[in-house]
């Protein structure tokens, strides 16, 4: 207990520093509810949860509580694409239009899958208004995606495809998968079910609200004190590239905490920290459970390939490296060893694989705060690396 906040779970011997950091997050950073899970060398060594999942009702965060993780979803989508690559359904350096002929419109015929997945295609926004009916109609959505004109010559600049990335990934996967499954279906049947993961890209109707954490968002104005000023200004400007990349907001659910049966693979994933950490652990330890080819793992671990004008992101207004659907470590954004790959989400969540250290890591909160690197998450990650005897692995 810490200030009447119940903390449950465990941290194995050698990882008590992570448990201490988890507890301190409630004291120092006013954590509301959260979970953290770490796999090390294939073994679950940390599995912690605590606080409340619903502030209004004072309901506790329980062992199997799930939360919306925003762009941390991109990592699970990236793992799905990697599994498809491992099965030789596509080549990262082949043109998208080889597998999806209609994509070759409006100057997009030469865009490679690597460029698309690395936010280098100039397709971060849509000219068509997005609504739930369009998201639910994958055939119609595919037409809209194929007709979109890039903002600039693909491969020249980087701009965070905050929402569109997942839609493009899903349609590409539908084209190459022999069963023509959407990304959410493919993830569920080929990764989540075989590994027993509580994570969904498209939350089923039967999941009760009692299993879901309610998000509590900080005032966006506070971003001026916690984020780079250029990004904070972009977040306030409805015409900025950053705001356009968010494609507006889908209507709030009335009867559910989160939308059901709606796939937003770049930002709508719902699950546990345990599920995210386990999925990354499989990829960090050789991928045998899913039959991942070594060539695919080497592609994920490789350094990001920059566009012509470098890694400055035209939406996020910072230097940040992306590769094959994941964020990669860089001098401006250190996490894990250089071979690591993962995805953070707005609000503080983060999951990644560190193949060098053989770590699968995840943290999810329900108090949404606006940082590029959330101090709650960084405290846990720092404690984790201290626990395995490394202080600054990126520079190791």
VOGU-3710 file (C-alpha; in Angstrom, 3 decimals, decimal comma):
1> xxxxxxxxxx> 0,000/0,000/0,000  1,112/3,563/-0,694  -1,155/6,373/0,448  -4,092/3,947/0,379  -3,204/2,888/-3,179  -3,167/-0,897/-3,583  -0,199/-2,259/-5,546  -0,407/-5,896/-6,661  1,693/-8,361/-8,595  5,371/-9,152/-8,220
11> xxxxxxxxxx> 8,927/-8,230/-9,115  11,423/-11,098/-8,949  14,651/-10,874/-7,012  16,957/-8,497/-8,819  14,078/-6,387/-10,167  12,859/-4,846/-6,911  14,054/-1,437/-8,185  11,281/-1,556/-10,784  8,693/-2,230/-8,080  10,047/0,679/-6,045
21> xxxxxxxxxx> 9,849/2,967/-9,087  6,298/1,787/-9,778  5,266/2,665/-6,220  7,065/6,012/-6,338  5,179/6,942/-9,507  1,993/7,096/-7,421  3,685/9,335/-4,855  5,823/11,541/-7,107  3,829/11,740/-10,344  0,280/11,257/-9,022
31> xxxxxxxxxx> -0,251/8,045/-10,961  -3,930/7,101/-11,047  -3,899/3,509/-12,268  -1,211/1,637/-14,156  0,450/-1,645/-15,041  4,009/-2,616/-15,910  5,311/-5,935/-17,163  8,811/-7,074/-18,107  10,074/-10,289/-19,663  13,818/-10,927/-19,374
41> xxxxxxxxxx> 15,428/-13,750/-21,349  11,988/-15,221/-21,930  10,945/-15,175/-18,269  8,321/-12,877/-16,774  10,274/-11,063/-14,051  7,968/-8,092/-13,358  4,173/-8,038/-13,415  2,746/-5,093/-11,469  -0,581/-3,290/-11,401  -2,196/-0,850/-9,040
51> xxxxxxxxxx> -4,310/2,199/-8,393  -7,790/2,670/-9,794  -9,140/1,858/-13,226  -12,123/4,180/-12,846  -11,660/7,322/-10,771  -15,356/8,267/-10,631  -16,328/4,898/-9,180  -13,060/4,276/-7,308  -12,799/0,843/-8,903  -9,404/-0,830/-8,543
61> xxxxxxxxxx> -7,044/-1,650/-11,392  -7,108/-5,448/-11,375  -4,814/-8,164/-12,712  -6,566/-8,385/-16,079  -7,631/-4,758/-16,484  -7,113/-3,558/-20,054  -6,605/-0,017/-21,307  -6,560/1,878/-24,588  -2,891/2,414/-25,443  -3,119/4,892/-28,366
71> xxxxxxxxxx> -0,047/4,727/-30,621  1,556/1,952/-28,604  -0,831/-0,068/-30,801  1,491/0,676/-33,736  4,032/-1,723/-32,262  1,579/-4,633/-32,228  0,569/-3,747/-35,784  4,264/-3,688/-36,708  4,726/-7,154/-35,221  1,804/-8,368/-37,328
81> xxxxxxxxxx> 3,419/-6,982/-40,480  6,727/-8,549/-39,451  5,057/-11,950/-39,078  3,570/-11,569/-42,567  7,037/-10,651/-43,869  8,494/-13,682/-42,127  6,005/-15,829/-44,012  7,256/-14,278/-47,267  3,938/-12,599/-48,023  5,772/-9,392/-49,027
91> xxxxxxxxxx> 9,200/-7,784/-49,210  9,837/-4,591/-47,201  11,790/-3,090/-50,120  9,210/-3,929/-52,773  6,763/-1,311/-54,029  3,351/-1,229/-52,334  1,704/-1,160/-55,761  3,097/-4,610/-56,605  0,664/-6,089/-54,077  -1,993/-3,360/-54,213
101> xxxxxxxxxx> -2,241/-2,110/-57,842  -4,848/0,585/-57,091  -2,333/2,229/-54,753  -0,364/3,420/-57,810  -2,357/6,663/-58,179  -1,467/10,297/-57,555  2,294/9,755/-57,699  2,408/6,781/-55,302  3,533/4,070/-57,732  7,163/4,030/-56,527
111> xxxxxxxxxx> 6,517/4,080/-52,751  8,086/1,074/-51,054  6,656/-0,757/-48,077  9,705/0,326/-46,078  8,976/3,991/-46,847  5,281/3,615/-46,038  5,895/1,877/-42,706  8,584/4,430/-41,806  6,310/7,482/-42,191  8,082/8,602/-45,378
121> xxxxxxxxxx> 5,237/8,348/-47,890  3,698/11,796/-47,287  0,331/10,141/-46,555  -0,125/11,316/-42,981  -3,547/12,941/-43,610  -6,673/12,201/-45,648  -8,693/14,549/-47,848  -11,857/12,610/-47,031  -13,611/13,031/-43,693  -13,138/9,959/-41,542
131> xxxxxxxxxx> -16,126/8,537/-39,665  -17,059/5,237/-38,076  -18,928/3,975/-41,134  -15,857/4,502/-43,335  -13,524/2,840/-40,823  -15,888/-0,134/-40,645  -16,154/-0,489/-44,450  -12,708/-1,779/-45,381  -13,432/-1,943/-49,111  -14,518/1,697/-49,233
141> xxxxxxxxxx> -11,650/2,750/-46,970  -9,248/1,063/-49,389  -10,589/3,217/-52,234  -10,057/6,386/-50,171  -6,536/5,349/-49,201  -5,591/4,537/-52,793  -6,912/7,871/-54,061  -4,989/9,968/-51,518  -2,263/12,190/-52,975  1,022/12,451/-51,030
151> xxxxxxxxxx> 1,744/15,795/-49,396  5,182/15,860/-51,062  7,444/13,580/-53,060  7,564/10,273/-51,172  10,917/9,418/-49,660  12,015/13,016/-49,245  10,553/13,907/-45,844  9,229/12,232/-42,714  5,828/13,008/-41,193  4,216/10,910/-38,471
161> xxxxxxxxxx> 1,292/8,944/-39,942  -0,555/9,047/-36,616  -3,719/7,280/-37,793  -3,314/6,526/-41,500  -0,367/4,177/-41,008  -2,536/1,411/-39,567  -5,154/1,688/-42,304  -2,497/1,385/-45,012  -0,875/-1,550/-43,203  -4,202/-3,327/-42,863
171> xxxxxxxxxx> -5,151/-2,959/-46,517  -1,715/-4,106/-47,643  -2,062/-7,129/-45,370  -5,513/-7,882/-46,788  -3,933/-7,943/-50,261  -1,095/-10,341/-49,410  -2,739/-12,630/-46,834  -4,126/-15,779/-48,510  -7,202/-15,420/-46,280  -7,480/-11,640/-46,930
181> xxxxxxxxxx> -7,764/-10,846/-43,234  -7,648/-7,334/-41,819  -4,730/-6,456/-39,570  -6,860/-6,836/-36,443  -8,053/-10,277/-37,514  -4,542/-11,362/-38,500  -3,106/-10,164/-35,193  -5,803/-11,956/-33,197  -5,536/-15,263/-35,025  -1,788/-15,419/-35,645
191> xxxxxxxxxx> -0,271/-13,666/-32,602  -2,744/-12,998/-29,778  -4,512/-16,391/-29,769  -1,407/-18,595/-30,131  0,381/-16,662/-27,362  -2,705/-16,195/-25,161  -2,516/-12,395/-25,192  -5,171/-10,078/-23,778  -4,845/-7,473/-26,514  -7,240/-6,478/-29,279
201> xxxxxxxxxx> -6,993/-4,336/-32,395  -10,756/-4,086/-32,659  -12,269/-4,701/-29,226  -14,995/-7,405/-29,297  -18,505/-6,645/-28,148  -18,366/-9,300/-25,414  -15,582/-7,629/-23,411  -17,349/-6,052/-20,399  -16,732/-2,477/-19,285  -15,634/-3,881/-15,914
211> xxxxxxxxxx> -12,408/-5,082/-17,513  -11,534/-1,664/-18,981  -9,725/1,308/-17,488  -11,294/4,720/-17,976  -8,849/7,280/-19,355  -8,432/10,583/-17,531  -6,861/13,222/-19,761  -4,721/16,084/-18,530  -5,469/19,589/-19,768  -3,850/20,003/-23,181
221> xxxxxxxxxx> -2,697/23,481/-22,182  -0,250/21,811/-19,815  1,598/20,458/-22,862  3,377/23,825/-23,111  5,229/22,896/-19,931  5,908/19,237/-20,768  6,472/19,041/-24,538  8,676/20,871/-27,058  7,067/24,230/-27,773  6,818/23,669/-31,577
231> xxxxxxxxxx> 4,894/20,439/-30,985  2,685/22,022/-28,310  1,823/24,842/-30,724  1,009/22,307/-33,440  -1,273/20,448/-31,057  -3,221/23,669/-30,457  -3,523/24,594/-34,141  -6,394/22,731/-35,856  -4,784/23,333/-39,280  -1,328/22,074/-38,358
241> xxxxxxxxxx> 0,108/18,925/-39,913  0,043/17,274/-36,514  -3,669/17,936/-36,009  -4,453/16,908/-39,580  -2,623/13,636/-38,995  -5,099/12,799/-36,211  -7,967/12,869/-38,740  -10,344/14,469/-36,258  -12,026/12,415/-33,536  -14,492/9,590/-33,861
251> xxxxxxxxxx> -17,670/10,066/-31,761  -17,490/9,011/-28,126  -19,230/5,784/-27,171  -22,378/6,119/-25,078  -22,792/2,574/-23,813  -19,178/1,472/-23,764  -15,919/2,765/-22,314  -14,255/2,154/-25,715  -15,559/1,569/-29,229  -16,273/-2,060/-30,139
261> xxxxxxxxxx> -15,617/-3,949/-33,366  -13,755/-1,008/-34,905  -10,183/-1,442/-36,116  -7,829/1,534/-35,814  -4,477/-0,299/-36,008  -2,381/2,817/-35,462  -4,077/3,960/-32,282  -7,079/1,914/-31,129  -5,523/-1,116/-29,480  -6,805/-2,213/-26,060
271> xxxxxxxxxx> -5,024/-4,653/-23,796  -2,779/-5,378/-20,836  0,851/-4,462/-20,262  1,431/-8,195/-19,813  0,241/-8,910/-23,355  2,408/-6,195/-24,915  5,518/-7,253/-22,995  5,028/-10,922/-23,873  4,571/-10,188/-27,572  7,761/-8,131/-27,669
281> xxxxxxxxxx> 9,564/-10,782/-25,625  8,912/-13,367/-28,324  10,520/-11,099/-30,925  13,379/-10,206/-28,545  14,325/-13,836/-27,939  14,373/-15,314/-31,430  10,689/-15,616/-32,320  10,531/-19,411/-32,143  7,000/-19,436/-30,694  5,717/-17,840/-33,905
291> xxxxxxxxxx> 8,267/-19,279/-36,312  9,808/-15,897/-37,128  12,614/-16,070/-39,691  16,018/-14,691/-38,700  15,998/-12,414/-41,759  12,875/-10,675/-40,466  14,364/-10,200/-36,992  17,513/-8,718/-38,530  15,388/-6,235/-40,498  13,625/-5,122/-37,299
301> xxxxxxxxxx> 16,916/-4,751/-35,423  18,656/-2,815/-38,201  19,145/0,935/-38,063  16,395/3,087/-39,528  16,910/4,344/-43,088  16,290/8,121/-43,202  14,408/9,928/-45,967  16,301/12,359/-48,199  16,021/15,265/-45,743  16,656/13,267/-42,568
311> xxxxxxxxxx> 14,671/12,258/-39,505  13,185/15,671/-38,655  9,474/14,933/-38,411  7,172/17,450/-40,109  4,291/16,550/-37,772  6,045/16,020/-34,437  8,585/18,845/-34,987  11,455/16,794/-33,524  14,180/14,432/-34,718  12,850/10,898/-34,334
321> xxxxxxxxxx> 13,729/7,657/-36,128  11,133/5,223/-37,457  11,552/1,882/-39,182  9,106/-0,770/-40,410  6,240/0,413/-38,217  8,318/1,015/-35,083  10,198/3,795/-33,347  13,932/3,155/-33,152  16,465/4,440/-30,599  18,444/7,504/-31,660
331> xxxxxxxxxx> 20,719/10,058/-29,964  17,682/12,328/-29,470  15,427/9,521/-28,267  17,330/6,882/-26,350  15,641/3,702/-25,192  17,207/0,286/-25,017  20,085/-0,822/-27,227  20,364/0,289/-30,868  18,740/-2,972/-31,994  15,576/-2,181/-29,995
341> xxxxxxxxxx> 12,232/-1,421/-31,616  8,880/-0,403/-30,165  6,168/2,226/-30,004  5,060/4,813/-27,433  1,531/6,110/-27,129  0,010/9,466/-26,285  -0,613/9,500/-22,562  2,506/7,657/-21,455  2,187/4,029/-22,542  5,176/2,338/-24,162
351> xxxxxxxxxx> 6,173/-1,117/-25,291  9,350/-2,347/-26,934  11,673/-5,251/-27,628  15,381/-5,122/-26,810  16,900/-8,157/-28,576  20,418/-7,365/-27,316  19,281/-7,568/-23,672  16,492/-10,056/-24,558  13,847/-7,858/-22,957  10,156/-7,404/-23,678
361> xxxxxxxxxx> 8,802/-4,358/-21,813  5,474/-2,579/-21,435  3,891/0,130/-19,308  0,327/1,442/-19,532  -1,343/4,147/-17,380  -4,849/5,582/-17,451  -3,886/9,121/-16,432  -3,128/10,603/-19,841  -0,247/13,078/-19,689  1,458/14,857/-22,572
371> xxxxxxxxxx> 5,183/14,192/-22,847  7,462/12,971/-25,592  9,143/10,870/-22,888  6,838/10,392/-19,923  8,738/10,619/-16,586  6,662/7,771/-15,114  7,653/5,430/-17,919  11,268/6,587/-17,941  11,582/5,882/-14,209  10,448/2,299/-14,743
381> xxxxxxxxxx> 12,673/1,757/-17,773  15,701/3,210/-15,981  15,095/0,915/-12,997  14,776/-2,038/-15,355  18,136/-1,441/-16,997  19,792/-0,848/-13,630  18,359/-4,219/-12,601  20,116/-5,974/-15,489  23,338/-4,079/-14,824  23,141/-1,383/-17,515
391> xxxxxx> 22,839/2,341/-16,969  22,821/3,726/-20,508  22,389/0,839/-22,937  21,927/2,975/-26,046  25,562/4,027/-25,836  26,864/0,629/-24,753
//
